[in-house]
Amino acid sequence: MLHFKRGFFYFCAEKTSTKAYLQLTMPDTQTRYYGIDLFRLIGAFFIMFLHTGYGVLPEEYTGYIYLSARWAVPFFFMASGYFLAIKITQSGELPLLSIERTLLKLIALLLVASLVYLPFVFLKKQSIALEMLFTGSYFHLWFIGSLIFGNLIIWFFYRIQQQKILFLLAISILLLAILSDNYTEKGVLPDYTVFRFMLSIPFMLFGVFLRRFSRVLSYWKIFAIIVLIFIPIQSVEYLFSVKNNSLPQLLLSTVLLSIAIFLLAASLPIRESSLSVWGQKYSLPLYLYHPLVYAFLSFSGGILYPEYKPFIVMFNPIIAFVISLLVIIFLERYMPALFRLLNGDWELKQQSGEK
């Protein structure tokens, strides 16, 4: 077992197993991490970089814009695993009842968001496929289905007490995803989207591991330096991998950068603020519904400013983020029932026979 001492990541090694890593109850009792909440908001903003074009901006620049946002999805997966770790018992069990509410919310989100985007499926003349039950009706909803899948897989391996196999499975998925996206010829491995759907498993598991460092997460300056180091490393790897894939989605350096950003967020010594509250409450609906704002901007831009549209499109993420945030805040204040519905916060009847 690893015993943390006073120094940064100083530890003494006894007989350590993968199972021991995954079974420990996390020592801290802190319920809110304002740095993580803040970076949820930042992450939601950066995800908007991935879902739009940039008009007249040259492709060599747009590639780096997309690259700068690749850390956001792994960050959200790790945040889910970080808070899932609280539910692991001292004996290394993860009771199904402890994740029931999370699963119900995710299923509700996938259902509601899929219904919201269903008209776009018909407008684009896309066929209704069985896989939409797991990935949702629109391109970005795979993330919710992946979270459901990740929670269930992690619960299953904890239930049968095979954490070591879970660890090996997670590492295999991560490596295969990196290889299929960047470093193998097409057809050698299954398509990257297959592994992408399973990425919740390794990144959520990273979140479980990182929770162990809660008592030594006071070195945010070091994590900030690590982030600054990995940003140019990611750019160098991008230049190398671009030969095989013009728009890589998951590089090895992206994985390491995402972990460093998450550690920075978890260690930031900040207090609650409006931004952290917005991150806590609005990051998920921002992710789910910002494509609606992009559709509105595309439609209105073609009518209101057609000659300037190629230039204005470059600022789409900023414009869409502001509009999305304002609309969500408006819904919360003046249409709370609709806000809760869109956010998956359905009121569940108690099991005590309440009507």
N, C-alpha and C positions, 0 to 999 in steps of 0.2 A: 504494500500500500504506500502511496506517496504521502509524506507528511511535509507540509509547507513550513519553512522556517522564516526568519526575518528578511532575508535577502530576496531579491527579485527572481522568482522562479527557482529558488534554491530548494532542492529536495534531496532526501535520502531514499535510496531504492532498496526496498525489501522485495520479497517475492510478489511480483505484481502481475495480474492477469487482466485481460480485457474486461472480463466479467466484473472484476473489482472496480474498475473505472466507472462502469455503468450502473453499479448497484448502490453507490453511496447516496444517502440523503443529503441534499445540498444544505450547508450550514446556515446560510444567511436567511433572514426573515423579511428582508426588504420587499415591499409589495410593488413599488413603482420605481422605475429607473428612468429618470427624466432625460438622460442622454440618449437612451434607446428610443424614447418617444420622439425626441427632437429629430433623430436620424430617420425615424419612420416618415416624418414629413419630408425631409430632404430626399429620402429614397423614392417616395411617391412622385416628387418633382422630377427626379432623374429618369424614372421609368417612362415619363412622358416623352423623353428624348428618343425612345426606341420606337414609338408608334406613329411617327409622322415623317414626311419628307421635308427637305430644306430648300425647295425652290431652285434658285440659280446658284446656290452654293456648290462649289466643285466637289466631286466625289471623294477626293483625297482628304478633304476636311470633314465631310459628313461621316466618314469611317471612324475618325477619332471622336466625333460627337457620340456616335453609338457606343464606341468602346468605353467612353467615360462613364456610361450608365450601366455597364454590365454587372457591377457589384450589387445592384439594388435588389434583384430577385433573390440571390443567395443570402443577402442580409435579412430579408423578411423570413426566409426559411429558418435561418439560425435563431432569429428572435422567437419563433414558434417553439423551437426545440429548447431554447433557454428557459422559457416559462413552463414547458412541459416537464422539465427536470424536477420542478418543485413537487410534482405529483408522484414521483418515484419514491417508494417506501424504503425504510431502513433495510428491509430484507431483499431489496432489489426487485420489487414487484410494481407493476403499473396497472392498477385496477381499471377495468373497463368503465366503471361508473365515474371515475375521475376525469375521463375525457369525453363522456357522453354529451355534455353541454356544448363542448367545442365542436364535436362532430355534427350535432344537430344544427348549430349555427352555420357551419360550413355547407352542409347540405341545403339549408334554406337559402344561403347566398347563391349557391350554384343554380338552384331552381329559379329564384327570382331574377337573377341577372340573365340567365338563359332566355327567360320569357321576354325580358326587356329587349334583348338583341335579336329575338326571333324575326321581327320584320326586316332587319338588315340581311338576314339569311335569304329571305325570299326576294328582296330587292336585288341582291347580287346573284340570284338564280343558283344558289348553292343547294346541294342535295342534303336532306336530313339523314345523317348517318348514326348508326348505333353508338359509335364512340362518343357522341355528344352527351350521352348519359354520364360520362366520366370527365370529359374535357370541356363541357359547356357548348353553347351554340355559337360563341364568337371566339376569335383567335386567342385572346388574352386570358380567357377564363380557365385555361388548362391549369393555371396556378392554384385555383381553389380545389379542383379535382385532385391535383397532386398533393395538396395539404391533407385532404381526406385520406388518400392512399398512404401517405407517409405516417400519419397517426395510427392507422390500422396495422401497418406492417410493423412499426416499432412496438405497438401493444402486443401483437402476436408473438414476437420473439421474446419479449419480456414474460409473456404468459407461459411459454414453454421453457423459459430459463435458458435460452440459447443466445446470449448476448454476444458471444464470440463470433458466431455465424453471422449475426446481424452486422457486426463491425466489418467482417470480410465482405459481406454483400454490399455494404455502403461504399467501401473503397473500390470495389470492382465496378460498381455503377458509375462512380465519379471518373475513374480512369477511362472506361469505355466511352463515356460522354465526351471527354476531352479528345480522345483519339478519333472518334467518329466525326466530330465537328471540324477538326483541323488537320490531323496528321495521318489520315489514311485515304486511299482512293475511294470514290463512291462505289458502293456495292460490296466492299470488303466487310464492313460491319453494317448492322441495321441502321436506318436513318437516325440522325441525331434527335429528332423529335421523340422517338421511342425512349431514349435514355433521359431526355429532358424531363419527361413526365415523372420519372423516378428520382430526379435530383433532390426531391424533398427528403428522401431517406438519409443520404450522407450529410446534407447541410443541417437538417434537424438534429442529427446525431452530433455534429460539431457543436451545436448549441447546447446539447446536454453536457458535453465535455467541458465547454467553456464556463459553464455554471460553476464548476469546481474551483475556478480562479476568483470567485467573487470576493474573497477576503484579501486578495493581493492586487485587486484592480484599483490601485492608486497611482499607477505609473502612466497616466494618460499622455504625458509628454513623450514618453518612449514609444507608445503606440502611434502617436502622431508622426514621429520621425519615420517609423516603419512604413506607414501609409505613404509618406512622401517618397520613400525609397522605391516602393513597389509601383508607383504610378509610371515612372519612366521605364521600369523593367517590363511592365505590361505593354507599353508602346513598342519596345524592342521585339518582344515576342510576337506582337501583332504584325510587324514588318516581315518577320520570318514566316508566319503562318498565312499571310495574305496571298502567298503563291498558290495555296491550295483552296483558300476560302476568302473571298473578298470581304465578307462581313462575319468574322468569327463571333460566336456567341459565348463560348466558354474556353478560356485559356487557363493553363496551369497558374500563371501569374494572377489571373482574375480571381481564382479561388483563394490564393494567399492574400491578395489585396482585400477581398471581401471579409476574410477572417480578421485582418488587421483593423479594418474600418469598424467591424462589430466590437472588437475589444476596445477600441477608442471610444465608441459610443457608450459601452457599458461602464467605462471607467471615468467618464467626464464628471467632474465635481460641480454639477450645476443644480440649481433649484428649479422648482416648477415655474413655468412661464407660459404665456399664451401660445408660443410656438410648440412647446412640449405637449400642451393640452390638445392643440390641433393635430399633432402627430398621433396622439393616443386615440382620438375620436374620429379623425377624418382621413387618415392615410388609406384605410381599406376602401371606403367609398370613392376616394380619389382614384385609386387604382382601377376599381370596377367600372366607373362610369365616365372617365375622361374621354374614351373614344366617341361618346355622344357629342361632346363639345367639339372635338375635331371634325366630326361630320357637319355640325352646325357652321363652324368656321369655313369649311370647304365650300358649303352651299352658299353662305352669305358672301364670302369673298369673291365668288364668281359673278355675283350680281352687283355688289357695292363698289368693288375696286378691282375690276378685271385686269386693268393694265398694270396695277401695282402688286397683284397677287403673288407673282414669283418672288418678289422681294420681301413682302410681308410674311410669307410662309416661313421664312427663316426664323421668325420669332414665335412660331406656333406654340412651342412648349411653354413659354412664359405667359402668353395670352391665355392658353387653355388652362394652365394651372390657376391663374387668378380667377378666371370665370368659374371653373369647377369648384374652387374653394368657396367663392361667394354664394354660389347656388346651394352647396351643401349646408353652409351656415344658415342660409335663408330657410331651407327645408327643416333644419333642426329647430329653429325658433318658431316658425309659423305653421309648419306642417309636420309636427313631431311623429304622428302615426306613420306617415309615408316615409319619413327618415328612418324610423326603426325597421320598417319593412324592407327598405332597400339595403339596410345595414345588417340584416339577418337577426335582429334582436326581437324575435317573436316571443311573446309571453307564453310560457309553458305552464299548463295546469299542474298543480301539485298532485302528488300521488295519493293524497289522503282522501280522495273522493270529492274534491272540490269541483263544483259544476262550472 
